[in-house]
Structure formats: C-alpha cells, structure tokens
Amino acid sequence: MFDFVTRIQEYELMLTELNLKSSEARIISEASNLVTRGPDRDGWTKAFAVTDREKGHLEPDQLEMIRQARKKYRWEPNAKGAIRTMVNYIMGEGISITPKSKDPMAWYVWREFWTAKRNSMSLRQFEIIARTLRDGEVFIEFFDRDVMDSPTGKTTIRFLDPLLVKNPSDERGFGLKGFVKDVTRSGIQHDKDDIESVLGYWVESNNDTKTGQFRFVPAEKVHHIKLDADSDQKRGESFLQPILNMLTQYEQWLTNRIILNKMRSAIVMVRTMEGTPTQLASVVNNLKQSATARAGDVKRESFRGGTILTATGGVKYEMLSPNINASDVAEDGRNIKLNMAAGTNLPEYVFGDASNANFASTMIAESPFVKAVKFFQTFFEYHFCQIYKKVIENAVAVKLIEPVDEIDFLKKLKGVSDLTEQDDEGIDRKAERMKELFPDGTMEIPSEIFYGCDMQWPEIVHRVEKDLTGALQIQRASGWVSDASASQRLGYDYAEEVRKQKNIEEDAAQSGNPLMGMNQQDMKDADDDGHIEKDARDAMKSLTNEQRQAIMNAKTPEEVLKVLKIPVPAGNGTNGEE
C-alpha cells in the first residue's frame, strides 16, 4: 500500500514538473520572438530610409521617437530617473543670469521678464532642460505684442510642441499656400542653398477644433534647442534614444522573472498519507476549502503564518524549496543596466546598483559623469544667452533701451594700430588706448557687452565647505574671481546677500546691529578689544619664564596687560569708572 501511495505522489510531482517545464519553454519561445534584428524600439521601427542628403530622422520617425521617449519617461522608472538625475545635477537649485551691461534699463527689462508671472522663469528654467532631454528638442516662441498687435517691449515666451512642428498638407497631399516642399523638412523651412539658414517653422494648431490647420512662424520669433544634432541637422534627438530598446528589454526581463518565480513557488508543500485510494479520497474531500479560493479552484486548506500541525500516524509533510535560481540571471539584468549607464553617461548607482560605483568615486572632477554635466551646462548656457539677447532686442525695438553705437568704437580701434608702443616720453600710448577701449580688461566689443549676460551654474563637485571657502578667499584676493562668482560657488545669491547686508548696515547705523544686539559704541569697543587680543598674542610669544609666572599670579586683567607691556584702555575700570 505504501508503494502505491508513493507512486501516486511521484506521478503527481512528475506532472507538476512537466507543467513547469512546458510553461518555461513557452516563455523562452515568447522571449525569443522579442529579440529582433534592426532598429526596433518598443514598437518603433524606422519606416523610412535616410538618404545621404538627409541627417537625423525623417518626419514620421522623428515624431514616433518623441512619442516613445515620452511614454518611457512617464511610465518607466529608469527612464524618469535618468532624466531627473541629469536635470538635478545640471541645474541644482537654479541658475543666475545677470546682464553684462551697466545700463539700469537693461537690468530692469531682464528682471521684469524673469520674475513676471506670465513667464514663471524660476520654474520654466528647469522645464527647458527636462523637455530638451526628454524630447531631444525645444521650440520657444517669443511674443512682445499686446491685444492691439502693438509692440510692448516686454517679452513673453511659450513652448511649441515638437509633435506639432511638421510639414503641412491638405487632404490631397498638396502643400498649403506659402509652403515650399523642396526646402521644408520636418516642418522647418530653410534657404534653398543653405540648410542652416532657417526661414521659419510650420506649426499645426493645438486646438481640437482646428486640427489640420497650420501657421507659419518666422525664425526670428522662435528659438530652437536641438540635442545630439549636427548644425546642419534639422531636428534634435532624445537623450533616451540610445537606451529605448534596453529599457524595454529590462522591463520584459523583470516581468518574465516575476512570472517564473510565481510558477516555481506555486507548490510549497507535499503531504504524504498511507491508506487505500478510497481512504485517501475520503480524507481529501473532508479537508476545508480555502476561504480565498476562486470559483473552479481546487485549492484546499492554506495554512496561515504560525500554524502548528499535528500529524497522525502515516502522514508526512515535505516542504519544497522553490527552484528560483535567481543568481544565474542576475548578471543579465545588470548587463542591461550597464548598457543604459553607458548610453547616458550616468553612473551605475543611478540605475539602482551602487556596488561598483559609489557617490564619492563618481563625484570627482575627472569622472565621465561630471564631464557630461559640465558639457550640458556649457550647451544650455549658449541657449539661455540667446533667450536673454532676444529679450533685450525686443526692448530695443520699442526704444525702452538705447542701443550701443559701435561706429566711434571702431574708429578708435582702427587708430590703435597706428600708435607705437612707446612715445618720446616713454609712455605706452597703445596700452593706454586699449585700456580706454576695454576698461574691464576683457576683449569684448560694446555690442557683445550690451546683448551679453553672465551666468552662474551650481557647483557639481562638492568639496568641504571650509576648504572651498579658503580657496575662494585666495582666489578673490588674487583677483582671479569676483565676489559674485565666489558667492555663487558657495551656494548664495550674491545680489540677494548684498541687499540683505545693506539693510543690516542701514539698521545698524540707526539702532546698532540688530543681529548682534550691539550699538555703535559697543561695536567700537569690540573692535578695540580685538586689537588688544592681537597685541596680547604677539607679546606672549617672547615672554620669559618670570613673566609667564607673573601672569599666572595676576589677579586682574590690568596686571596681565602691565606684564605684557600693553597700554590699559581708558574707561576699563582702572580708575574706578564703570
């Protein structure tokens, strides 16, 4: 009888193993169907071949690339983490942009643009970076007119959705009025002899009631930021494009592992009983059904945690160990993430594995990740400066700001070459003239200063604050950096700190320093005490043993000062004064 029961149990286990192997074979077969040769990217296959005369994607592929990148950014954690990490390190707490021009109106125009609610640049600055990395490009349209279509000089910016920048056509496939097919690709119209000379952009209406209606936006009204693109390439490419396929593969790999683990852990216990088949069937039928069993299930008597079993004679329980074998595929998942890290220049810990690249080793100046962040800061600095220039140009157009006149500057510059380095009196006239033309010591022409700006980016490689402060003090004393640059490196807004300090000084002039709780006389006394302390320290260096002993025996501060031969300050209590 025991052999009979054992054979039945072995048969059931064999069927279970066969079912598991059959399911594994099906999964492997399905997985093999996912391995494709060619540029398939999560259902995105490049449908059109690019000729030697065309760079980047053709329009249908360009738009599909953007759709897939947005889909991954929204739903795939590794994709969102990659872009957010880059934005965080590039921008930190935000950038500081200040005009190079000393014209007060230039400062006003720029601050009005940056702080106005219609632009919300304190938040939009981060969105510009995130959109560029996600979509591969950003179209920024400039507006400076009121409801009466009159120029105001105050700039407003809005984003153009890159999915709506495309070639216009009617139902018959013919171009609209003004649309020239031969010189327009992916919605960008350019000069027929120079692809880099953009004339304008064709943009479809985002109004649902005006689907298929296009408008032409002149190039001077749009600033186009394109990522990972040559200068003669019309559209940018997403930061996620190199890893779109791997993001899908990793998601499928993880899903398949979950399925296999569920199947291999479905049977956790085998109960062996002795008796006739009729007796065994009677025992099984009398077992309680699981309260969570669905209709049609034959699952019975699931044990809760902490259950104590009392087995009768002839009943044995055998716990099965699930054959998960996670270690044999762990390296596969890591290799996929390594490829994602290589494709984005991000450290491996961003994708969840810090075992081989910790934060300290990554955040050094020579790290590829730090170099990549610095590149992006340089890349986006150019584009933010172009936005600044457009804001100033709009103000100049309505004469809010008087533009610079370079004619006089050019006349003086041409005359420099005629001067000798030293005249009869030994004076270097050429150096004097150059100093007059470039008073700040920088070789920048007037228009470059007038339309230019200075940008401060957050520190990437963070050092010990005390060491950094000491280094900046030396650099500042040597004239290598400005107060504003040093303040920005330490994480402060220089203009805001100057304003706060000025308020403190104004309050202190009237009622003493409010932070220190001292009036002007107290501050003077404290300064005097500081000089006394310095003199005392200097005197201590040359004391004899007798003098040191006298100081140890001194009972009042005045006796100590007398030994050190330092004059006792008046009003310090030596003459009975309070």
C-alpha positions in Angstrom: 0.0 0.0 0.0 2.8 2.4 0.9 4.4 1.8 -2.5 1.1 2.5 -4.2 0.8 5.9 -2.4 4.4 6.7 -3.1 4.0 6.0 -6.9 0.9 8.3 -7.0 2.8 11.0 -5.3 5.7 10.6 -7.6 3.4 10.8 -10.6 1.8 14.0 -9.4 5.2 15.6 -8.8 6.3 14.5 -12.3 3.1 16.1 -13.8 3.9 19.3 -11.9 7.5 19.4 -13.2 6.3 18.8 -16.7 3.8 21.7 -16.5 6.5 24.0 -15.2 8.9 23.0 -17.9 6.2 23.4 -20.5 5.5 26.9 -19.2 9.2 27.8 -19.1 9.6 26.6 -22.7 6.6 28.8 -23.7 8.1 31.8 -22.0 11.5 31.2 -23.6 9.8 30.9 -27.0 8.0 34.2 -26.5 11.1 35.8 -25.3 13.0 34.7 -28.4 10.3 36.3 -30.5 11.1 39.7 -28.8 14.7 39.5 -30.0 14.7 41.4 -33.3 17.4 42.5 -35.6 17.2 46.1 -36.7 16.2 49.4 -35.1 13.1 48.2 -33.4 12.4 50.4 -30.3 9.3 49.3 -28.3 7.2 49.0 -31.4 9.0 51.9 -33.1 10.7 50.7 -36.3 12.2 53.3 -38.6 9.9 53.1 -41.5 11.9 55.3 -43.9 15.5 55.1 -45.0 17.5 58.2 -44.6 19.4 59.2 -47.8 22.9 60.7 -47.9 21.4 64.2 -48.3 19.3 63.9 -45.1 20.5 63.7 -41.5 18.6 62.5 -38.4 15.2 61.0 -38.8 12.6 61.6 -41.4 9.4 63.3 -40.1 7.4 60.1 -39.2 10.3 58.5 -37.4 11.1 61.8 -35.6 7.6 62.2 -34.3 7.4 58.5 -33.2 10.8 58.8 -31.4 9.3 61.7 -29.4 6.2 59.7 -28.6 8.1 56.7 -27.4 10.5 58.8 -25.3 7.5 60.5 -23.6 5.9 57.1 -23.0 9.1 55.8 -21.3 9.6 58.9 -19.3 6.1 58.7 -17.9 5.9 55.0 -17.1 9.4 53.6 -16.9 11.3 54.3 -13.6 14.8 54.0 -15.1 13.9 56.5 -17.8 12.4 59.0 -15.5 15.3 58.6 -13.0 17.9 59.2 -15.8 16.4 62.5 -16.9 15.6 63.8 -13.5 19.1 63.0 -12.3 20.6 64.9 -15.2 18.3 67.9 -14.6 19.1 67.9 -10.9 22.9 67.9 -11.4 22.8 70.4 -14.3 20.5 72.9 -12.6 20.9 72.3 -8.9 18.7 75.0 -7.2 18.7 77.1 -10.4 20.9 79.4 -12.4 21.8 83.0 -12.0 21.7 85.3 -15.1 22.9 88.9 -14.9 23.4 91.5 -17.7 26.9 92.5 -18.6 25.6 95.9 -19.5 25.7 98.5 -16.7 22.6 100.2 -18.2 19.9 100.2 -15.5 17.2 99.8 -18.1 18.9 96.5 -19.3 18.7 95.2 -15.7 15.1 96.3 -15.4 14.0 94.7 -18.7 15.7 91.4 -17.8 14.4 91.2 -14.2 10.9 92.1 -15.4 11.0 89.3 -17.9 12.4 86.7 -15.4 10.2 87.5 -12.5 6.9 88.1 -14.4 4.2 85.6 -13.6 3.4 85.2 -17.4 6.8 83.6 -17.8 7.5 82.0 -14.4 11.1 81.6 -15.3 12.1 80.4 -11.8 10.3 77.1 -12.7 10.4 77.3 -16.5 14.2 77.2 -16.5 14.0 73.6 -15.2 11.3 72.7 -17.7 13.5 73.8 -20.6 16.2 71.4 -19.6 13.8 68.5 -18.9 11.9 68.9 -22.2 15.2 69.1 -24.2 16.5 65.9 -22.6 13.2 64.0 -23.0 12.1 65.1 -26.5 15.5 65.9 -27.9 14.5 69.5 -28.7 12.6 72.5 -27.5 10.9 75.2 -29.6 10.4 78.5 -27.7 8.2 81.1 -29.3 8.6 84.8 -28.4 5.7 87.3 -28.1 6.0 91.0 -27.5 2.7 92.5 -28.6 -0.5 93.4 -26.9 -4.1 92.7 -27.8 -4.0 95.5 -30.4 -0.9 93.9 -32.0 1.3 96.8 -30.9 4.9 96.0 -29.7 5.3 96.5 -25.9 9.0 95.6 -25.4 8.0 93.1 -22.7 8.7 89.6 -23.8 6.6 86.5 -23.2 7.7 83.0 -24.1 5.7 79.8 -24.8 6.6 76.3 -25.8 5.7 74.9 -29.2 5.0 71.1 -29.0 7.6 69.4 -31.3 4.9 66.9 -32.3 3.0 69.8 -33.9 6.0 71.1 -35.9 5.7 69.2 -39.2 5.1 69.6 -42.9 1.6 70.9 -43.7 -0.6 69.3 -46.3 -4.2 69.2 -47.3 -6.3 66.1 -47.9 -4.9 65.7 -51.4 -1.3 65.9 -50.1 -0.6 69.3 -51.6 1.2 71.9 -49.6 -0.6 74.9 -48.2 -0.1 78.5 -49.5 3.4 79.6 -48.8 4.6 76.1 -48.1 7.6 75.1 -50.3 8.1 71.4 -50.3 11.7 71.4 -51.7 13.1 73.5 -48.8 11.0 72.2 -45.9 11.8 69.1 -43.9 10.0 68.1 -40.7 8.2 71.4 -40.5 11.4 73.6 -40.8 11.7 75.8 -43.9 15.2 76.9 -44.8 17.1 78.7 -47.5 17.4 76.5 -50.6 21.2 77.0 -50.7 21.9 76.9 -47.0 20.2 74.4 -44.7 21.5 76.2 -41.6 19.7 79.4 -42.6 16.2 78.7 -41.2 13.4 80.9 -42.5 10.6 79.7 -40.3 8.6 76.8 -38.8 5.2 75.2 -39.8 3.2 74.5 -36.7 -0.2 72.7 -36.6 -2.9 74.2 -34.3 -3.2 72.5 -30.9 -6.9 73.4 -30.9 -9.0 70.3 -31.4 -11.5 72.3 -33.5 -8.7 73.4 -35.8 -7.0 70.1 -36.5 -5.0 70.2 -39.7 -4.7 74.0 -39.7 -1.1 75.3 -39.8 0.5 78.6 -39.2 4.0 79.8 -40.3 6.1 81.2 -37.5 9.1 83.3 -38.7 12.5 82.1 -37.5 13.2 85.4 -35.6 10.2 84.6 -33.4 11.4 81.1 -32.4 14.5 79.8 -30.6 15.1 76.1 -31.4 17.2 74.0 -29.0 18.2 70.7 -30.5 20.1 68.0 -28.7 22.6 65.5 -30.1 22.3 67.0 -33.6 24.8 68.4 -36.1 24.5 72.1 -37.0 23.1 71.1 -40.4 20.6 68.6 -38.9 17.0 70.0 -38.6 15.7 68.2 -35.5 17.2 67.0 -32.2 17.3 63.5 -30.8 16.1 62.4 -27.4 18.5 61.8 -24.5 16.7 58.5 -24.1 17.0 57.4 -27.7 20.1 55.2 -27.3 18.5 53.2 -24.4 14.9 52.9 -25.6 15.4 49.3 -26.6 17.2 48.4 -23.4 14.5 50.0 -21.3 12.0 47.7 -22.9 14.3 44.6 -22.6 14.9 45.3 -18.9 11.1 45.7 -18.3 10.4 42.4 -20.1 13.3 40.6 -18.3 11.9 41.7 -14.9 8.4 40.7 -15.9 9.5 37.2 -17.0 11.4 36.7 -13.8 8.3 37.5 -11.8 6.3 35.1 -13.8 8.8 32.3 -13.4 9.1 32.9 -9.6 5.4 32.7 -9.2 5.2 29.5 -11.1 8.1 27.9 -9.3 6.8 28.8 -5.9 3.2 27.8 -6.6 3.5 24.4 -4.8 5.2 24.8 -1.4 4.3 21.6 0.5 3.7 17.9 -0.3 1.6 15.8 2.2 2.2 12.0 2.1 -0.5 9.8 3.6 -0.8 6.0 3.9 -4.1 4.1 3.1 -6.2 2.8 0.3 -7.2 5.1 -2.6 -10.7 5.2 -1.2 -9.4 6.2 2.2 -7.2 8.9 0.7 -10.0 10.3 -1.4 -12.2 10.5 1.7 -9.6 12.4 3.7 -9.0 14.9 0.8 -12.8 15.5 0.4 -13.1 16.3 4.1 -10.3 18.9 4.0 -11.5 22.5 4.3 -11.6 24.6 1.2 -9.5 27.8 1.2 -11.6 30.9 2.0 -9.8 32.7 -0.8 -10.3 30.1 -3.5 -12.0 31.3 -6.6 -14.8 29.5 -8.4 -13.5 26.4 -10.1 -10.3 26.2 -8.0 -9.4 23.0 -6.1 -7.1 24.7 -3.6 -7.7 23.4 -0.1 -6.7 24.3 3.4 -4.0 27.0 3.0 -2.1 27.4 6.3 -1.7 30.8 7.9 1.6 32.0 9.4 2.3 30.4 12.8 0.1 27.4 12.2 1.0 24.3 14.2 0.4 20.9 12.5 -0.4 17.8 14.5 0.2 14.8 12.2 -1.3 11.4 12.8 0.4 8.1 12.0 1.1 7.6 8.3 1.0 11.3 7.5 4.2 13.2 6.4 4.7 16.8 5.3 7.6 17.7 3.0 8.4 21.4 2.4 9.5 22.1 -1.2 12.3 24.6 -2.0 11.4 26.7 -5.0 13.9 26.3 -7.8 14.1 30.1 -8.5 17.8 30.2 -9.5 17.9 34.0 -9.4 21.7 34.1 -9.3 22.1 32.6 -12.8 20.3 35.6 -14.4 21.3 38.4 -12.0 24.2 39.3 -14.3 21.9 39.5 -17.3 19.9 42.3 -15.6 23.0 44.1 -14.5 24.5 44.0 -18.1 21.3 45.7 -19.4 21.7 48.4 -16.8 25.4 48.8 -17.6 24.4 49.5 -21.2 21.9 52.0 -20.1 24.6 53.7 -18.0 27.0 53.8 -20.9 24.3 55.2 -23.3 23.6 58.1 -20.9 27.0 58.7 -19.2 25.2 58.2 -15.9 26.8 56.3 -13.0 25.6 52.8 -12.3 24.1 53.8 -8.9 21.5 55.9 -10.7 20.0 52.7 -12.0 20.0 51.1 -8.6 23.3 49.4 -8.3 25.9 51.1 -6.1 28.1 48.1 -5.6 30.6 49.1 -8.3 30.3 52.9 -8.4 29.6 54.8 -5.2 28.9 58.5 -4.9 32.3 59.5 -3.7 34.2 57.9 -6.6 31.7 59.3 -9.1 31.7 62.9 -8.0 35.3 63.7 -8.8 36.4 66.2 -11.4 37.7 63.5 -13.8 34.5 61.4 -13.7 32.8 61.0 -17.1 29.5 61.9 -15.4 30.9 65.2 -14.1 32.3 66.0 -17.6 28.9 65.2 -19.1 27.2 67.6 -16.7 29.7 70.3 -17.5 29.1 69.8 -21.2 25.4 70.2 -20.8 25.9 73.4 -18.7 28.0 74.8 -21.5 25.5 73.7 -24.1 22.5 75.2 -22.3 24.4 78.4 -21.4 24.5 79.3 -25.0 20.8 78.9 -25.4 19.9 80.8 -22.3 22.1 83.7 -23.5 20.2 83.6 -26.8 17.0 84.0 -24.9 18.5 86.9 -23.0 19.6 88.6 -26.2 16.1 88.2 -27.7 14.5 89.9 -24.6 16.9 92.9 -24.9 16.3 93.1 -28.7 12.5 93.3 -28.1 13.1 96.2 -25.7 15.4 98.0 -28.1 12.8 97.7 -30.9 10.4 99.9 -28.9 13.2 102.2 -27.6 12.9 101.1 -24.0 16.7 100.8 -24.1 19.1 102.8 -26.3 21.3 100.5 -28.3 25.1 100.9 -28.4 26.8 102.8 -31.2 29.9 100.9 -32.3 31.0 103.4 -35.0 33.1 105.5 -32.6 34.5 102.4 -31.0 35.6 101.1 -34.4 37.3 104.4 -35.3 39.3 104.3 -32.1 40.1 100.6 -32.6 41.5 101.3 -36.1 43.6 104.0 -34.7 45.3 101.7 -32.2 47.4 100.0 -34.9 48.9 103.4 -35.9 50.2 104.0 -32.4 53.7 103.0 -31.2 54.2 101.0 -28.1 56.2 103.9 -26.5 56.4 107.6 -27.5 59.2 110.0 -26.9 58.2 110.4 -23.3 58.3 106.7 -22.7 54.5 106.3 -22.4 52.9 103.3 -23.9 50.1 105.0 -25.9 48.9 101.8 -27.4 48.3 100.2 -24.0 46.5 103.4 -22.8 44.2 103.3 -25.8 43.5 99.6 -25.3 42.7 100.2 -21.7 40.3 103.0 -22.7 38.6 100.8 -25.2 38.4 97.8 -22.9 38.2 99.2 -19.3 37.2 95.9 -17.7 40.3 94.1 -19.1 38.2 91.8 -21.3 38.4 91.8 -25.1 34.6 92.3 -25.6 33.2 94.7 -28.1 30.3 97.1 -27.0 27.5 95.1 -28.7 28.8 91.9 -27.1 28.5 93.5 -23.6 25.2 95.2 -24.4 23.5 92.0 -25.6 25.5 89.7 -23.4 25.0 88.2 -19.9 26.9 86.4 -17.2 25.7 83.0 -16.0 26.5 81.2 -12.8 25.8 77.4 -12.6 25.7 75.4 -9.4 28.7 73.6 -8.2 28.9 70.0 -9.4 31.8 68.6 -7.4 31.1 69.5 -3.8 34.1 69.9 -1.5 34.5 70.5 2.2 32.9 74.0 2.7 35.8 75.2 4.9 38.4 74.2 2.3 36.4 75.7 -0.5 35.9 78.9 1.4 39.7 79.2 2.0 40.4 78.5 -1.7 37.9 81.1 -2.8 39.4 83.7 -0.4 42.8 83.2 -2.0 41.4 83.4 -5.5 39.4 86.6 -4.6 42.5 88.2 -3.0 44.5 87.4 -6.2 41.8 88.9 -8.4 41.0 85.6 -10.1 37.3 85.5 -9.3 34.7 88.2 -8.4 32.6 88.4 -5.3 29.6 87.3 -7.2 31.3 84.2 -8.6 32.7 83.2 -5.2 29.3 83.7 -3.6 27.6 81.5 -6.2 30.2 78.7 -5.7 29.2 78.7 -2.0 25.5 78.4 -2.9 24.5 82.0 -2.2 22.7 84.6 -4.4 25.1 87.4 -4.4 22.6 90.2 -5.2 20.3 89.0 -2.5 23.0 88.8 0.1 24.2 92.3 -0.8 20.7 93.6 -0.4 20.3 91.9 3.0 23.7 93.2 4.2 22.8 96.7 3.1 19.6 96.6 5.1 21.5 95.4 8.1 24.0 98.2 7.8 21.2 100.8 7.5 19.5 99.5 10.6 22.8 99.3 12.5 23.5 103.0 11.6 20.3 104.0 13.4 20.0 101.5 16.3 23.0 99.3 16.2 23.4 95.9 14.6 20.1 94.1 15.1 21.7 90.7 14.7 24.4 91.3 17.3 22.4 93.4 19.7 25.2 96.0 19.8 25.1 99.7 19.4 27.8 101.7 17.6 29.9 102.2 20.8 29.7 98.5 21.6 30.9 97.7 18.1 33.8 100.2 18.5 34.8 98.7 21.9 34.6 95.2 20.4 37.0 96.3 17.6 39.4 97.8 20.2 39.3 94.5 22.2 40.2 92.7 19.0 43.3 94.8 18.6 44.2 94.2 22.3 43.9 90.4 21.8 46.1 90.5 18.8 48.7 92.5 20.7 48.5 90.1 23.6 49.1 87.1 21.4 52.1 88.7 19.8 53.5 89.6 23.2 53.0 86.1 24.6 55.5 84.7 22.0 58.5 86.4 23.6 57.8 86.0 27.4 60.4 84.9 29.8 59.7 82.3 32.5 59.5 85.0 35.1 56.9 86.9 33.1 54.8 83.8 32.5 54.8 83.1 36.2 53.8 86.7 36.9 50.9 86.3 34.6 49.8 83.1 36.3 49.8 85.0 39.7 48.0 88.1 38.3 44.6 88.7 39.8 43.2 91.3 37.5 43.3 91.8 33.6 45.1 95.0 34.2 48.0 93.3 35.8 48.3 90.9 32.9 48.4 93.8 30.4 51.0 95.5 32.5 53.3 92.5 32.4 52.7 92.2 28.6 53.5 96.0 28.4 50.2 96.7 26.6 48.6 100.0 27.4 45.4 99.7 29.5 42.5 101.2 27.6 40.7 104.1 29.2 37.3 103.5 30.8 38.1 99.9 31.6 37.6 100.2 35.3 41.2 101.1 36.3 40.2 104.4 37.7 37.0 103.2 39.3 34.9 104.0 36.2 32.1 101.7 35.1 
